[in-house]
Amino acid sequence: MQSLSLLRWRWILVAAVIAGGAVWLSFTVNPPSPPASVSVDWHEMAPHPVPAFTFTDQDGKTVSLADFKGKLVVLDVWATWCSPCRAEFPRLDRLQAALGDKGLAVVPISVDLGGRKPVDKFYEDIGVKALAKYTDPANASAKALGLRGLPTTLIIDREGREIARIEGEAPWDSSETLARFEAMLAGS
């Protein structure tokens, strides 16, 4: 009888640990989305070079940030399994659609280990229309940039220098953010 009771308590303890972990994970993986009216929390810095790394475009070609020189780049390192990444992705798509023809390039680099396959499914599921697909399954981008988590977004000026870094989900298509990018594109 005593061993049956002890076994039952062990199962209750295991279930409690699993439930607690699930609650903790739901708060860390699914933080509340920022309202669309809130502007991006920019961590501006003096312009500085971005470490070199390569990644793959949707045609399988190896590319680097040098390929985007002359454009204002919103470099977003993300993954399909990252809830905040998933939440902000439609906003990034709208940002590219709104300002892509004015010299802005949103460059979303997926660090999914599965490479292009999960990215293709994600774009289809979310209904992405304006963003190109970039992959980095070796995670060279996150390592080179010293990222602490996903999503992390770098704002890179036309000379290829990092001028701001945003960690976490952001309202990329808010009126304040769009106005700020438009001013940057206009040179002010």
KAPE-V363062 format. One record per backbone hydrogen bond with DSSP energy under -0.5 kcal/mol. CO is the residue of the C=O (numbers start at 1). NH is the residue of the N-H. Records with the same first field share a line. If there is no record, write none. Layout:
CO->NH  NH
This chain:
1->5
2->6
3->7
4->8
5->9
6->10
7->11
8->12
9->13
10->14
11->15
12->16
13->17
14->18
15->19
16->20
17->21
18->22
19->23
20->24
21->25
22->26
23->27
24->28
25->29
26->30
29->84
35->38
40->42
42->44
43->165
48->162
53->65
55->63
56->135
57->60
61->57
63->55
64->67
65->68
66->69
68->71
71->73
72->105
73->75  156
74->76  107
75->77  154
76->78  109
77->151  152
78->111
79->82
81->83
82->86
83->87
84->88
85->89
86->90
88->91  92
89->93
90->94
91->95
92->96
93->97
94->98
95->99
96->100
99->102  104
100->103
103->72
105->74  107
106->108
107->76  109
108->110  134
109->78
110->136
112->115
114->117
115->119
116->120
117->121
118->122
119->123
120->124
121->125
122->126
123->127  128
133->58
134->110
135->56
136->139
139->143
140->144
141->145
142->146  147
143->146
151->168
152->77
153->166
154->75  156
155->163  164
156->73
157->160
158->70
160->50
161->157
162->48
163->45
164->155
165->43
166->153  168
170->172
171->174
174->178
175->179
176->180
177->181
178->182
179->183
180->184
181->185
182->186
183->187  188
184->187
